[in-house]
Amino acid sequence: EEKKEEKDKQWYQRRVRGKTQVALPGNEPVKQQVAVGTPDRNTAVDSGKAAPPQQSPPKQQQKQQKKKGGGAKQQPAATPAAPVDVSRLDMRVGFIRTAKLHPDADGLYLEEIDCGEEKPRQVISGLVKHIPIEEMQERPCVLLCNLKPAKMRGIMSHAMVMCASTPEKVEILAPPADSKPGDLVTVEGFPGTPDQQLNPKKKVFEAIQPDFLVSPEGNALYKGVEWRVNGKAITAATMRGCGIK
């Protein structure tokens, strides 16, 4: 009987080789084994337990990791705005070569003015009612040169003649006698650089002009400080205590 029992045992082992074995009479239960060959992808070879599937990190977590890895780009520092004062104005000594009546406007002169550049500038001024045309010829003046060119009754004007002004009377400001076309007008205490061209929408000149004044001595002032060319004052011939336009 022992031989028969041994043969039965061997027969059972051949039947279940590579499969789960079962307990035989008179023997201890055999531990579960896996089939010979490629292991099942969800079954551990040594324990028979299913391995948890690998999971990718949530999208929100990935975004947070990206943010940690690369910070936000730094914005360049803003350029400080230039102060609104007389240093923004490009005022120079000019010399009126010729002046004639505007062909389409009785109250305007059409002038050719040397301001130290390669070519003279064409300038239109509303001075007909205040200054005779004979006095507009071959005379020095002070010119504001960085206004945006503007068309006046169909003709472009490229600068503005600065004058002592009241509603009743106007005089062209006079630079020092020894100055020449192109010499710069300066005001002590305001050392900035003039704009290449004033933006008319920002009304820079309109904000500065109310502080222009002719002193009791006849000198052009900005906030009480004299306009100067090469250290000498700019003057009005006879007008005093009035504005400048």
Biotite code that builds the C-alpha atoms (Angstrom):
import biotite.structure as struc

atoms = struc.array([
    struc.Atom([0.000, 0.000, 0.000], chain_id="A", res_id=1, res_name="GLU", atom_name="CA", element="C"),
    struc.Atom([2.840, 2.392, 0.712], chain_id="A", res_id=2, res_name="GLU", atom_name="CA", element="C"),
    struc.Atom([4.122, 1.939, -2.856], chain_id="A", res_id=3, res_name="LYS", atom_name="CA", element="C"),
    struc.Atom([0.631, 2.557, -4.254], chain_id="A", res_id=4, res_name="LYS", atom_name="CA", element="C"),
    struc.Atom([0.223, 5.678, -2.176], chain_id="A", res_id=5, res_name="GLU", atom_name="CA", element="C"),
    struc.Atom([3.631, 6.930, -3.394], chain_id="A", res_id=6, res_name="GLU", atom_name="CA", element="C"),
    struc.Atom([2.642, 6.337, -7.024], chain_id="A", res_id=7, res_name="LYS", atom_name="CA", element="C"),
    struc.Atom([-0.613, 8.217, -6.524], chain_id="A", res_id=8, res_name="ASP", atom_name="CA", element="C"),
    struc.Atom([1.262, 11.105, -5.056], chain_id="A", res_id=9, res_name="LYS", atom_name="CA", element="C"),
    struc.Atom([3.657, 11.240, -8.018], chain_id="A", res_id=10, res_name="GLN", atom_name="CA", element="C"),
    struc.Atom([0.711, 11.032, -10.428], chain_id="A", res_id=11, res_name="TRP", atom_name="CA", element="C"),
    struc.Atom([-0.966, 14.034, -8.767], chain_id="A", res_id=12, res_name="TYR", atom_name="CA", element="C"),
    struc.Atom([2.256, 16.026, -8.837], chain_id="A", res_id=13, res_name="GLN", atom_name="CA", element="C"),
    struc.Atom([2.637, 15.447, -12.586], chain_id="A", res_id=14, res_name="ARG", atom_name="CA", element="C"),
    struc.Atom([-0.962, 16.525, -13.138], chain_id="A", res_id=15, res_name="ARG", atom_name="CA", element="C"),
    struc.Atom([-0.606, 19.781, -11.292], chain_id="A", res_id=16, res_name="VAL", atom_name="CA", element="C"),
    struc.Atom([3.008, 20.672, -12.175], chain_id="A", res_id=17, res_name="ARG", atom_name="CA", element="C"),
    struc.Atom([3.099, 24.376, -13.007], chain_id="A", res_id=18, res_name="GLY", atom_name="CA", element="C"),
    struc.Atom([-0.388, 24.799, -11.501], chain_id="A", res_id=19, res_name="LYS", atom_name="CA", element="C"),
    struc.Atom([-1.772, 25.321, -8.015], chain_id="A", res_id=20, res_name="THR", atom_name="CA", element="C"),
    struc.Atom([-1.209, 22.168, -5.966], chain_id="A", res_id=21, res_name="GLN", atom_name="CA", element="C"),
    struc.Atom([-3.791, 20.654, -3.701], chain_id="A", res_id=22, res_name="VAL", atom_name="CA", element="C"),
    struc.Atom([-3.395, 18.968, -0.374], chain_id="A", res_id=23, res_name="ALA", atom_name="CA", element="C"),
    struc.Atom([-2.988, 15.180, -0.450], chain_id="A", res_id=24, res_name="LEU", atom_name="CA", element="C"),
    struc.Atom([-4.207, 12.865, 2.209], chain_id="A", res_id=25, res_name="PRO", atom_name="CA", element="C"),
    struc.Atom([-1.657, 12.409, 4.945], chain_id="A", res_id=26, res_name="GLY", atom_name="CA", element="C"),
    struc.Atom([0.428, 15.365, 3.810], chain_id="A", res_id=27, res_name="ASN", atom_name="CA", element="C"),
    struc.Atom([0.590, 19.067, 4.780], chain_id="A", res_id=28, res_name="GLU", atom_name="CA", element="C"),
    struc.Atom([-0.970, 21.515, 2.346], chain_id="A", res_id=29, res_name="PRO", atom_name="CA", element="C"),
    struc.Atom([1.399, 22.627, -0.386], chain_id="A", res_id=30, res_name="VAL", atom_name="CA", element="C"),
    struc.Atom([1.989, 26.418, -0.711], chain_id="A", res_id=31, res_name="LYS", atom_name="CA", element="C"),
    struc.Atom([0.516, 28.085, -3.759], chain_id="A", res_id=32, res_name="GLN", atom_name="CA", element="C"),
    struc.Atom([2.970, 28.389, -6.656], chain_id="A", res_id=33, res_name="GLN", atom_name="CA", element="C"),
    struc.Atom([2.791, 30.151, -9.954], chain_id="A", res_id=34, res_name="VAL", atom_name="CA", element="C"),
    struc.Atom([2.928, 28.485, -13.340], chain_id="A", res_id=35, res_name="ALA", atom_name="CA", element="C"),
    struc.Atom([6.332, 27.993, -14.901], chain_id="A", res_id=36, res_name="VAL", atom_name="CA", element="C"),
    struc.Atom([7.018, 30.550, -17.616], chain_id="A", res_id=37, res_name="GLY", atom_name="CA", element="C"),
    struc.Atom([6.392, 34.290, -17.852], chain_id="A", res_id=38, res_name="THR", atom_name="CA", element="C"),
    struc.Atom([5.043, 35.677, -14.530], chain_id="A", res_id=39, res_name="PRO", atom_name="CA", element="C"),
    struc.Atom([1.619, 37.235, -14.577], chain_id="A", res_id=40, res_name="ASP", atom_name="CA", element="C"),
    struc.Atom([2.001, 41.047, -14.656], chain_id="A", res_id=41, res_name="ARG", atom_name="CA", element="C"),
    struc.Atom([-0.353, 41.533, -11.726], chain_id="A", res_id=42, res_name="ASN", atom_name="CA", element="C"),
    struc.Atom([1.016, 38.716, -9.559], chain_id="A", res_id=43, res_name="THR", atom_name="CA", element="C"),
    struc.Atom([4.142, 38.804, -7.370], chain_id="A", res_id=44, res_name="ALA", atom_name="CA", element="C"),
    struc.Atom([6.402, 35.814, -7.908], chain_id="A", res_id=45, res_name="VAL", atom_name="CA", element="C"),
    struc.Atom([7.154, 35.176, -4.269], chain_id="A", res_id=46, res_name="ASP", atom_name="CA", element="C"),
    struc.Atom([3.886, 36.121, -2.534], chain_id="A", res_id=47, res_name="SER", atom_name="CA", element="C"),
    struc.Atom([1.144, 35.756, -5.095], chain_id="A", res_id=48, res_name="GLY", atom_name="CA", element="C"),
    struc.Atom([-0.205, 39.226, -4.183], chain_id="A", res_id=49, res_name="LYS", atom_name="CA", element="C"),
    struc.Atom([-1.240, 41.740, -6.884], chain_id="A", res_id=50, res_name="ALA", atom_name="CA", element="C"),
    struc.Atom([1.221, 44.649, -7.317], chain_id="A", res_id=51, res_name="ALA", atom_name="CA", element="C"),
    struc.Atom([-0.407, 48.099, -7.316], chain_id="A", res_id=52, res_name="PRO", atom_name="CA", element="C"),
    struc.Atom([-0.333, 49.766, -10.758], chain_id="A", res_id=53, res_name="PRO", atom_name="CA", element="C"),
    struc.Atom([1.954, 52.797, -11.196], chain_id="A", res_id=54, res_name="GLN", atom_name="CA", element="C"),
    struc.Atom([0.095, 56.111, -11.294], chain_id="A", res_id=55, res_name="GLN", atom_name="CA", element="C"),
    struc.Atom([1.257, 59.349, -12.866], chain_id="A", res_id=56, res_name="SER", atom_name="CA", element="C"),
    struc.Atom([1.083, 62.456, -10.641], chain_id="A", res_id=57, res_name="PRO", atom_name="CA", element="C"),
    struc.Atom([-2.075, 64.573, -11.034], chain_id="A", res_id=58, res_name="PRO", atom_name="CA", element="C"),
    struc.Atom([-1.950, 67.425, -13.567], chain_id="A", res_id=59, res_name="LYS", atom_name="CA", element="C"),
    struc.Atom([-2.371, 70.030, -10.837], chain_id="A", res_id=60, res_name="GLN", atom_name="CA", element="C"),
    struc.Atom([0.676, 68.613, -9.029], chain_id="A", res_id=61, res_name="GLN", atom_name="CA", element="C"),
    struc.Atom([2.684, 68.724, -12.273], chain_id="A", res_id=62, res_name="GLN", atom_name="CA", element="C"),
    struc.Atom([1.762, 72.389, -12.798], chain_id="A", res_id=63, res_name="LYS", atom_name="CA", element="C"),
    struc.Atom([2.857, 73.241, -9.263], chain_id="A", res_id=64, res_name="GLN", atom_name="CA", element="C"),
    struc.Atom([6.174, 71.502, -9.835], chain_id="A", res_id=65, res_name="GLN", atom_name="CA", element="C"),
    struc.Atom([6.726, 73.515, -13.029], chain_id="A", res_id=66, res_name="LYS", atom_name="CA", element="C"),
    struc.Atom([5.996, 76.737, -11.174], chain_id="A", res_id=67, res_name="LYS", atom_name="CA", element="C"),
    struc.Atom([8.487, 75.816, -8.468], chain_id="A", res_id=68, res_name="LYS", atom_name="CA", element="C"),
    struc.Atom([11.128, 74.990, -11.064], chain_id="A", res_id=69, res_name="GLY", atom_name="CA", element="C"),
    struc.Atom([10.926, 78.266, -12.985], chain_id="A", res_id=70, res_name="GLY", atom_name="CA", element="C"),
    struc.Atom([9.838, 81.514, -11.398], chain_id="A", res_id=71, res_name="GLY", atom_name="CA", element="C"),
    struc.Atom([7.971, 84.289, -13.172], chain_id="A", res_id=72, res_name="ALA", atom_name="CA", element="C"),
    struc.Atom([10.069, 86.516, -15.452], chain_id="A", res_id=73, res_name="LYS", atom_name="CA", element="C"),
    struc.Atom([11.093, 89.775, -13.878], chain_id="A", res_id=74, res_name="GLN", atom_name="CA", element="C"),
    struc.Atom([9.749, 92.894, -15.565], chain_id="A", res_id=75, res_name="GLN", atom_name="CA", element="C"),
    struc.Atom([12.345, 95.565, -16.475], chain_id="A", res_id=76, res_name="PRO", atom_name="CA", element="C"),
    struc.Atom([12.321, 98.614, -14.243], chain_id="A", res_id=77, res_name="ALA", atom_name="CA", element="C"),
    struc.Atom([10.242, 101.466, -15.641], chain_id="A", res_id=78, res_name="ALA", atom_name="CA", element="C"),
    struc.Atom([12.160, 104.526, -16.829], chain_id="A", res_id=79, res_name="THR", atom_name="CA", element="C"),
    struc.Atom([11.414, 107.484, -14.545], chain_id="A", res_id=80, res_name="PRO", atom_name="CA", element="C"),
    struc.Atom([9.280, 110.147, -16.214], chain_id="A", res_id=81, res_name="ALA", atom_name="CA", element="C"),
    struc.Atom([11.111, 113.358, -17.121], chain_id="A", res_id=82, res_name="ALA", atom_name="CA", element="C"),
    struc.Atom([10.122, 116.366, -14.992], chain_id="A", res_id=83, res_name="PRO", atom_name="CA", element="C"),
    struc.Atom([7.772, 118.837, -16.627], chain_id="A", res_id=84, res_name="VAL", atom_name="CA", element="C"),
    struc.Atom([9.918, 121.967, -16.622], chain_id="A", res_id=85, res_name="ASP", atom_name="CA", element="C"),
    struc.Atom([11.688, 124.356, -18.995], chain_id="A", res_id=86, res_name="VAL", atom_name="CA", element="C"),
    struc.Atom([14.530, 121.887, -19.634], chain_id="A", res_id=87, res_name="SER", atom_name="CA", element="C"),
    struc.Atom([12.111, 119.927, -21.863], chain_id="A", res_id=88, res_name="ARG", atom_name="CA", element="C"),
    struc.Atom([11.991, 122.850, -24.329], chain_id="A", res_id=89, res_name="LEU", atom_name="CA", element="C"),
    struc.Atom([14.549, 123.220, -27.126], chain_id="A", res_id=90, res_name="ASP", atom_name="CA", element="C"),
    struc.Atom([14.855, 127.009, -27.301], chain_id="A", res_id=91, res_name="MET", atom_name="CA", element="C"),
    struc.Atom([17.570, 128.524, -29.457], chain_id="A", res_id=92, res_name="ARG", atom_name="CA", element="C"),
    struc.Atom([18.698, 131.824, -30.878], chain_id="A", res_id=93, res_name="VAL", atom_name="CA", element="C"),
    struc.Atom([17.279, 132.395, -34.356], chain_id="A", res_id=94, res_name="GLY", atom_name="CA", element="C"),
    struc.Atom([17.700, 134.984, -37.075], chain_id="A", res_id=95, res_name="PHE", atom_name="CA", element="C"),
    struc.Atom([14.733, 135.989, -39.222], chain_id="A", res_id=96, res_name="ILE", atom_name="CA", element="C"),
    struc.Atom([16.076, 136.285, -42.761], chain_id="A", res_id=97, res_name="ARG", atom_name="CA", element="C"),
    struc.Atom([12.819, 137.210, -44.477], chain_id="A", res_id=98, res_name="THR", atom_name="CA", element="C"),
    struc.Atom([9.144, 137.582, -43.621], chain_id="A", res_id=99, res_name="ALA", atom_name="CA", element="C"),
    struc.Atom([6.148, 137.997, -45.916], chain_id="A", res_id=100, res_name="LYS", atom_name="CA", element="C"),
    struc.Atom([2.398, 137.795, -45.631], chain_id="A", res_id=101, res_name="LEU", atom_name="CA", element="C"),
    struc.Atom([0.859, 134.343, -45.644], chain_id="A", res_id=102, res_name="HIS", atom_name="CA", element="C"),
    struc.Atom([-0.831, 133.880, -49.056], chain_id="A", res_id=103, res_name="PRO", atom_name="CA", element="C"),
    struc.Atom([-4.054, 132.590, -47.478], chain_id="A", res_id=104, res_name="ASP", atom_name="CA", element="C"),
    struc.Atom([-4.239, 134.423, -44.123], chain_id="A", res_id=105, res_name="ALA", atom_name="CA", element="C"),
    struc.Atom([-4.138, 138.184, -43.591], chain_id="A", res_id=106, res_name="ASP", atom_name="CA", element="C"),
    struc.Atom([-3.061, 137.906, -39.929], chain_id="A", res_id=107, res_name="GLY", atom_name="CA", element="C"),
    struc.Atom([-0.077, 135.587, -40.444], chain_id="A", res_id=108, res_name="LEU", atom_name="CA", element="C"),
    struc.Atom([3.550, 136.067, -41.490], chain_id="A", res_id=109, res_name="TYR", atom_name="CA", element="C"),
    struc.Atom([5.459, 133.382, -43.367], chain_id="A", res_id=110, res_name="LEU", atom_name="CA", element="C"),
    struc.Atom([9.084, 133.590, -42.220], chain_id="A", res_id=111, res_name="GLU", atom_name="CA", element="C"),
    struc.Atom([12.407, 131.997, -43.112], chain_id="A", res_id=112, res_name="GLU", atom_name="CA", element="C"),
    struc.Atom([14.487, 131.658, -39.928], chain_id="A", res_id=113, res_name="ILE", atom_name="CA", element="C"),
    struc.Atom([18.087, 130.524, -39.455], chain_id="A", res_id=114, res_name="ASP", atom_name="CA", element="C"),
    struc.Atom([18.471, 128.542, -36.220], chain_id="A", res_id=115, res_name="CYS", atom_name="CA", element="C"),
    struc.Atom([21.950, 127.127, -36.770], chain_id="A", res_id=116, res_name="GLY", atom_name="CA", element="C"),
    struc.Atom([20.918, 124.143, -38.879], chain_id="A", res_id=117, res_name="GLU", atom_name="CA", element="C"),
    struc.Atom([21.849, 123.208, -42.440], chain_id="A", res_id=118, res_name="GLU", atom_name="CA", element="C"),
    struc.Atom([18.703, 124.829, -43.820], chain_id="A", res_id=119, res_name="LYS", atom_name="CA", element="C"),
    struc.Atom([16.532, 127.647, -42.437], chain_id="A", res_id=120, res_name="PRO", atom_name="CA", element="C"),
    struc.Atom([13.162, 126.719, -40.968], chain_id="A", res_id=121, res_name="ARG", atom_name="CA", element="C"),
    struc.Atom([9.826, 127.813, -42.350], chain_id="A", res_id=122, res_name="GLN", atom_name="CA", element="C"),
    struc.Atom([7.828, 129.410, -39.517], chain_id="A", res_id=123, res_name="VAL", atom_name="CA", element="C"),
    struc.Atom([4.362, 130.954, -39.420], chain_id="A", res_id=124, res_name="ILE", atom_name="CA", element="C"),
    struc.Atom([3.601, 133.625, -36.797], chain_id="A", res_id=125, res_name="SER", atom_name="CA", element="C"),
    struc.Atom([0.431, 135.549, -35.994], chain_id="A", res_id=126, res_name="GLY", atom_name="CA", element="C"),
    struc.Atom([2.205, 138.889, -35.626], chain_id="A", res_id=127, res_name="LEU", atom_name="CA", element="C"),
    struc.Atom([0.731, 140.958, -38.465], chain_id="A", res_id=128, res_name="VAL", atom_name="CA", element="C"),
    struc.Atom([-1.463, 143.031, -36.141], chain_id="A", res_id=129, res_name="LYS", atom_name="CA", element="C"),
    struc.Atom([1.383, 143.786, -33.714], chain_id="A", res_id=130, res_name="HIS", atom_name="CA", element="C"),
    struc.Atom([4.635, 144.157, -35.664], chain_id="A", res_id=131, res_name="ILE", atom_name="CA", element="C"),
    struc.Atom([5.009, 145.911, -39.037], chain_id="A", res_id=132, res_name="PRO", atom_name="CA", element="C"),
    struc.Atom([6.451, 143.761, -41.791], chain_id="A", res_id=133, res_name="ILE", atom_name="CA", element="C"),
    struc.Atom([9.468, 146.099, -42.097], chain_id="A", res_id=134, res_name="GLU", atom_name="CA", element="C"),
    struc.Atom([10.491, 145.240, -38.515], chain_id="A", res_id=135, res_name="GLU", atom_name="CA", element="C"),
    struc.Atom([10.282, 141.518, -39.253], chain_id="A", res_id=136, res_name="MET", atom_name="CA", element="C"),
    struc.Atom([13.254, 141.522, -41.624], chain_id="A", res_id=137, res_name="GLN", atom_name="CA", element="C"),
    struc.Atom([16.800, 140.496, -40.705], chain_id="A", res_id=138, res_name="GLU", atom_name="CA", element="C"),
    struc.Atom([16.412, 140.490, -36.955], chain_id="A", res_id=139, res_name="ARG", atom_name="CA", element="C"),
    struc.Atom([17.428, 138.123, -34.159], chain_id="A", res_id=140, res_name="PRO", atom_name="CA", element="C"),
    struc.Atom([14.826, 136.233, -32.143], chain_id="A", res_id=141, res_name="CYS", atom_name="CA", element="C"),
    struc.Atom([14.329, 133.321, -29.721], chain_id="A", res_id=142, res_name="VAL", atom_name="CA", element="C"),
    struc.Atom([12.838, 130.227, -31.316], chain_id="A", res_id=143, res_name="LEU", atom_name="CA", element="C"),
    struc.Atom([11.121, 127.190, -29.759], chain_id="A", res_id=144, res_name="LEU", atom_name="CA", element="C"),
    struc.Atom([12.337, 124.383, -32.018], chain_id="A", res_id=145, res_name="CYS", atom_name="CA", element="C"),
    struc.Atom([10.884, 121.087, -30.737], chain_id="A", res_id=146, res_name="ASN", atom_name="CA", element="C"),
    struc.Atom([7.181, 121.639, -31.215], chain_id="A", res_id=147, res_name="LEU", atom_name="CA", element="C"),
    struc.Atom([5.525, 119.128, -33.518], chain_id="A", res_id=148, res_name="LYS", atom_name="CA", element="C"),
    struc.Atom([5.301, 120.718, -36.998], chain_id="A", res_id=149, res_name="PRO", atom_name="CA", element="C"),
    struc.Atom([1.800, 122.016, -37.669], chain_id="A", res_id=150, res_name="ALA", atom_name="CA", element="C"),
    struc.Atom([-0.043, 123.107, -40.782], chain_id="A", res_id=151, res_name="LYS", atom_name="CA", element="C"),
    struc.Atom([-1.406, 126.655, -40.601], chain_id="A", res_id=152, res_name="MET", atom_name="CA", element="C"),
    struc.Atom([-3.785, 127.581, -43.394], chain_id="A", res_id=153, res_name="ARG", atom_name="CA", element="C"),
    struc.Atom([-2.260, 124.974, -45.681], chain_id="A", res_id=154, res_name="GLY", atom_name="CA", element="C"),
    struc.Atom([1.451, 125.680, -44.986], chain_id="A", res_id=155, res_name="ILE", atom_name="CA", element="C"),
    struc.Atom([3.657, 123.802, -42.481], chain_id="A", res_id=156, res_name="MET", atom_name="CA", element="C"),
    struc.Atom([5.268, 125.697, -39.605], chain_id="A", res_id=157, res_name="SER", atom_name="CA", element="C"),
    struc.Atom([8.358, 124.155, -37.972], chain_id="A", res_id=158, res_name="HIS", atom_name="CA", element="C"),
    struc.Atom([8.982, 126.352, -34.907], chain_id="A", res_id=159, res_name="ALA", atom_name="CA", element="C"),
    struc.Atom([7.546, 129.218, -32.856], chain_id="A", res_id=160, res_name="MET", atom_name="CA", element="C"),
    struc.Atom([8.901, 132.742, -32.250], chain_id="A", res_id=161, res_name="VAL", atom_name="CA", element="C"),
    struc.Atom([8.880, 133.577, -28.518], chain_id="A", res_id=162, res_name="MET", atom_name="CA", element="C"),
    struc.Atom([7.394, 136.956, -27.604], chain_id="A", res_id=163, res_name="CYS", atom_name="CA", element="C"),
    struc.Atom([6.545, 139.093, -24.583], chain_id="A", res_id=164, res_name="ALA", atom_name="CA", element="C"),
    struc.Atom([2.782, 139.286, -24.810], chain_id="A", res_id=165, res_name="SER", atom_name="CA", element="C"),
    struc.Atom([-0.364, 140.973, -23.581], chain_id="A", res_id=166, res_name="THR", atom_name="CA", element="C"),
    struc.Atom([-3.731, 141.146, -25.375], chain_id="A", res_id=167, res_name="PRO", atom_name="CA", element="C"),
    struc.Atom([-2.864, 144.658, -26.512], chain_id="A", res_id=168, res_name="GLU", atom_name="CA", element="C"),
    struc.Atom([0.843, 144.412, -27.323], chain_id="A", res_id=169, res_name="LYS", atom_name="CA", element="C"),
    struc.Atom([3.464, 141.880, -28.470], chain_id="A", res_id=170, res_name="VAL", atom_name="CA", element="C"),
    struc.Atom([7.277, 142.184, -28.704], chain_id="A", res_id=171, res_name="GLU", atom_name="CA", element="C"),
    struc.Atom([9.758, 139.627, -30.048], chain_id="A", res_id=172, res_name="ILE", atom_name="CA", element="C"),
    struc.Atom([12.263, 138.671, -27.319], chain_id="A", res_id=173, res_name="LEU", atom_name="CA", element="C"),
    struc.Atom([15.846, 139.772, -28.018], chain_id="A", res_id=174, res_name="ALA", atom_name="CA", element="C"),
    struc.Atom([18.809, 137.449, -27.407], chain_id="A", res_id=175, res_name="PRO", atom_name="CA", element="C"),
    struc.Atom([22.205, 138.949, -26.354], chain_id="A", res_id=176, res_name="PRO", atom_name="CA", element="C"),
    struc.Atom([23.851, 141.012, -29.074], chain_id="A", res_id=177, res_name="ALA", atom_name="CA", element="C"),
    struc.Atom([26.871, 138.722, -29.379], chain_id="A", res_id=178, res_name="ASP", atom_name="CA", element="C"),
    struc.Atom([24.859, 135.490, -29.711], chain_id="A", res_id=179, res_name="SER", atom_name="CA", element="C"),
    struc.Atom([24.536, 133.603, -32.973], chain_id="A", res_id=180, res_name="LYS", atom_name="CA", element="C"),
    struc.Atom([21.894, 131.332, -34.563], chain_id="A", res_id=181, res_name="PRO", atom_name="CA", element="C"),
    struc.Atom([21.725, 127.936, -32.870], chain_id="A", res_id=182, res_name="GLY", atom_name="CA", element="C"),
    struc.Atom([22.984, 129.069, -29.432], chain_id="A", res_id=183, res_name="ASP", atom_name="CA", element="C"),
    struc.Atom([20.950, 127.339, -26.712], chain_id="A", res_id=184, res_name="LEU", atom_name="CA", element="C"),
    struc.Atom([18.744, 129.066, -24.163], chain_id="A", res_id=185, res_name="VAL", atom_name="CA", element="C"),
    struc.Atom([19.347, 127.776, -20.615], chain_id="A", res_id=186, res_name="THR", atom_name="CA", element="C"),
    struc.Atom([17.788, 128.360, -17.194], chain_id="A", res_id=187, res_name="VAL", atom_name="CA", element="C"),
    struc.Atom([19.966, 127.766, -14.144], chain_id="A", res_id=188, res_name="GLU", atom_name="CA", element="C"),
    struc.Atom([18.688, 124.970, -11.900], chain_id="A", res_id=189, res_name="GLY", atom_name="CA", element="C"),
    struc.Atom([16.939, 123.104, -14.729], chain_id="A", res_id=190, res_name="PHE", atom_name="CA", element="C"),
    struc.Atom([19.667, 121.025, -16.391], chain_id="A", res_id=191, res_name="PRO", atom_name="CA", element="C"),
    struc.Atom([17.551, 118.394, -18.173], chain_id="A", res_id=192, res_name="GLY", atom_name="CA", element="C"),
    struc.Atom([17.748, 117.422, -21.830], chain_id="A", res_id=193, res_name="THR", atom_name="CA", element="C"),
    struc.Atom([15.118, 118.803, -24.260], chain_id="A", res_id=194, res_name="PRO", atom_name="CA", element="C"),
    struc.Atom([12.648, 116.378, -25.826], chain_id="A", res_id=195, res_name="ASP", atom_name="CA", element="C"),
    struc.Atom([13.431, 115.551, -29.432], chain_id="A", res_id=196, res_name="GLN", atom_name="CA", element="C"),
    struc.Atom([9.834, 116.521, -30.179], chain_id="A", res_id=197, res_name="GLN", atom_name="CA", element="C"),
    struc.Atom([7.129, 117.541, -27.729], chain_id="A", res_id=198, res_name="LEU", atom_name="CA", element="C"),
    struc.Atom([4.070, 115.295, -27.719], chain_id="A", res_id=199, res_name="ASN", atom_name="CA", element="C"),
    struc.Atom([1.092, 117.630, -28.224], chain_id="A", res_id=200, res_name="PRO", atom_name="CA", element="C"),
    struc.Atom([-1.233, 115.154, -26.469], chain_id="A", res_id=201, res_name="LYS", atom_name="CA", element="C"),
    struc.Atom([0.759, 115.494, -23.232], chain_id="A", res_id=202, res_name="LYS", atom_name="CA", element="C"),
    struc.Atom([0.605, 119.319, -23.380], chain_id="A", res_id=203, res_name="LYS", atom_name="CA", element="C"),
    struc.Atom([4.099, 119.809, -21.951], chain_id="A", res_id=204, res_name="VAL", atom_name="CA", element="C"),
    struc.Atom([4.497, 123.358, -23.275], chain_id="A", res_id=205, res_name="PHE", atom_name="CA", element="C"),
    struc.Atom([1.031, 124.305, -22.009], chain_id="A", res_id=206, res_name="GLU", atom_name="CA", element="C"),
    struc.Atom([2.051, 123.146, -18.510], chain_id="A", res_id=207, res_name="ALA", atom_name="CA", element="C"),
    struc.Atom([5.343, 125.111, -18.562], chain_id="A", res_id=208, res_name="ILE", atom_name="CA", element="C"),
    struc.Atom([4.284, 128.365, -20.253], chain_id="A", res_id=209, res_name="GLN", atom_name="CA", element="C"),
    struc.Atom([2.291, 129.888, -17.323], chain_id="A", res_id=210, res_name="PRO", atom_name="CA", element="C"),
    struc.Atom([5.589, 130.209, -15.385], chain_id="A", res_id=211, res_name="ASP", atom_name="CA", element="C"),
    struc.Atom([7.138, 132.429, -18.101], chain_id="A", res_id=212, res_name="PHE", atom_name="CA", element="C"),
    struc.Atom([7.308, 136.097, -17.171], chain_id="A", res_id=213, res_name="LEU", atom_name="CA", element="C"),
    struc.Atom([9.091, 139.338, -18.093], chain_id="A", res_id=214, res_name="VAL", atom_name="CA", element="C"),
    struc.Atom([10.659, 140.848, -14.979], chain_id="A", res_id=215, res_name="SER", atom_name="CA", element="C"),
    struc.Atom([10.406, 144.527, -13.966], chain_id="A", res_id=216, res_name="PRO", atom_name="CA", element="C"),
    struc.Atom([13.913, 144.872, -15.420], chain_id="A", res_id=217, res_name="GLU", atom_name="CA", element="C"),
    struc.Atom([12.774, 143.459, -18.766], chain_id="A", res_id=218, res_name="GLY", atom_name="CA", element="C"),
    struc.Atom([14.450, 140.025, -18.489], chain_id="A", res_id=219, res_name="ASN", atom_name="CA", element="C"),
    struc.Atom([12.762, 136.781, -19.522], chain_id="A", res_id=220, res_name="ALA", atom_name="CA", element="C"),
    struc.Atom([12.164, 134.502, -16.498], chain_id="A", res_id=221, res_name="LEU", atom_name="CA", element="C"),
    struc.Atom([11.042, 130.955, -15.715], chain_id="A", res_id=222, res_name="TYR", atom_name="CA", element="C"),
    struc.Atom([9.854, 130.536, -12.130], chain_id="A", res_id=223, res_name="LYS", atom_name="CA", element="C"),
    struc.Atom([11.810, 133.687, -11.248], chain_id="A", res_id=224, res_name="GLY", atom_name="CA", element="C"),
    struc.Atom([15.068, 132.508, -12.892], chain_id="A", res_id=225, res_name="VAL", atom_name="CA", element="C"),
    struc.Atom([16.490, 134.289, -15.947], chain_id="A", res_id=226, res_name="GLU", atom_name="CA", element="C"),
    struc.Atom([16.667, 132.772, -19.405], chain_id="A", res_id=227, res_name="TRP", atom_name="CA", element="C"),
    struc.Atom([20.282, 133.018, -20.527], chain_id="A", res_id=228, res_name="ARG", atom_name="CA", element="C"),
    struc.Atom([22.402, 132.543, -23.648], chain_id="A", res_id=229, res_name="VAL", atom_name="CA", element="C"),
    struc.Atom([26.119, 132.118, -22.965], chain_id="A", res_id=230, res_name="ASN", atom_name="CA", element="C"),
    struc.Atom([25.554, 133.565, -19.495], chain_id="A", res_id=231, res_name="GLY", atom_name="CA", element="C"),
    struc.Atom([23.705, 136.700, -20.677], chain_id="A", res_id=232, res_name="LYS", atom_name="CA", element="C"),
    struc.Atom([20.040, 137.581, -20.247], chain_id="A", res_id=233, res_name="ALA", atom_name="CA", element="C"),
    struc.Atom([17.274, 137.515, -22.871], chain_id="A", res_id=234, res_name="ILE", atom_name="CA", element="C"),
    struc.Atom([15.201, 140.699, -22.797], chain_id="A", res_id=235, res_name="THR", atom_name="CA", element="C"),
    struc.Atom([12.067, 142.478, -23.957], chain_id="A", res_id=236, res_name="ALA", atom_name="CA", element="C"),
    struc.Atom([12.584, 145.945, -25.428], chain_id="A", res_id=237, res_name="ALA", atom_name="CA", element="C"),
    struc.Atom([9.870, 147.874, -23.566], chain_id="A", res_id=238, res_name="THR", atom_name="CA", element="C"),
    struc.Atom([7.368, 145.455, -22.009], chain_id="A", res_id=239, res_name="MET", atom_name="CA", element="C"),
    struc.Atom([7.472, 144.638, -18.280], chain_id="A", res_id=240, res_name="ARG", atom_name="CA", element="C"),
    struc.Atom([5.628, 142.304, -15.915], chain_id="A", res_id=241, res_name="GLY", atom_name="CA", element="C"),
    struc.Atom([3.859, 140.385, -18.667], chain_id="A", res_id=242, res_name="CYS", atom_name="CA", element="C"),
    struc.Atom([3.710, 136.816, -19.886], chain_id="A", res_id=243, res_name="GLY", atom_name="CA", element="C"),
    struc.Atom([5.714, 135.145, -22.645], chain_id="A", res_id=244, res_name="ILE", atom_name="CA", element="C"),
    struc.Atom([4.150, 133.181, -25.498], chain_id="A", res_id=245, res_name="LYS", atom_name="CA", element="C"),
])
